[in-house]
Amino acid sequence: MSENDSTVGQPDQADITEYNDPNAPWNQAWEGDSIVGWNDDVIKEFRENSGKVGGAYAGGDLILLTTTGAKSGKRHTTPLGPLYRGDIMYVSSFIEDKYPAWWYNIKANPQVTVELRDKTYGATGKVLEGADYDEFAAWVLANNPLLADFQSKVDRPLPLVVLTLDGEG
């Protein structure tokens, strides 16, 4: 896998070239309370099927990221699509108005759990900042057209977190 291979482990979204594409999974309409419990259903399906899920993310590579709440101290699990820069796994977010809770949680407590396919790993998350952020973000924006398009539509920098798997737990 080369450093320029930015599609490894990502959903096959060749037809989705813009963040605002109505067919993108993150732009699906939710009716009423249908989004309530969405993560719970995805987490359950992920664990029952060795990391495979259906629906909007069918065929995509997902991880379950479990962080410790920065304020609450409680464990929180979030399904995310891992991205790769060579062998470096990283995650970001398409939340427009704020950074995601998992970003704040990792900033406060970098020890996380990553479930990848049928394996569970202890891991360390690193919120990229300063020169590390600048270099990595420049690569991401040059190699991930969807994140580049999203960045062009928001005023704050992309949240970027590198995940280093410590070993199977």
Disulfide bonds with the S-S distance in Angstrom:
none
